[in-house]
Amino acid sequence: MDKRAFLATAAASAATLAAPAQAAPAVTRSPVLLTVTGAIGRANRGPLDPALDQMMQKQGVRFDKGWTFDFTALTALPPVTIRPTLEYDGKAHALRGPLLSDVLAAAGVRGEQGEVLMRAVDGYAPAITLADMRKYRFIVATHLDGKPMPVGGLGPLWAVFDADRFPEVAARALNERFGNCPWGLYHIDVR
């Protein structure tokens, strides 16, 4: 056998075999809107890149692996619609998106114990227990009154629940009901 042909074939085969081991599975086709890190069972991206993940880097986010979602991946999950009265105008609005628990399940989160730290683009980062996330049926809202939520408003993602449906929350002043609901959500750390 020709040594050059053998070496070229061997090198090509080695590169083909090595490539899948290095590349994370691609699930996003458009810009990533949400990255879930921490105690996750699946990964489709590698560690934080301090040079390219500037917002995360500046907000002190650190991780070795993550599961990312684009708009299509989020809207492919079963949608839930809630109609809370919002503090911004005192009116009920329809918010639609997947349950936060379904988003976490898609990232391979298991178990009932722990908490999630939900980080917004402005750095606001409330934490809630997984038990409260399920009790209050938090959603990752992608739509407000039937329209995708824009950056610069409450979107493109908002971790929110129907505060009107829970008497202990509905009894609070309107401007005190959504302290655990970051709009402009872009990162969730599962602890």
Summary of the structure (lengths in Angstrom):
residues: 191
radius of gyration: 20.3
end to end distance: 56.6
largest distance: 82.4
contacts: 543
relative contact order: 0.18
helix: 28%
strand: 26%
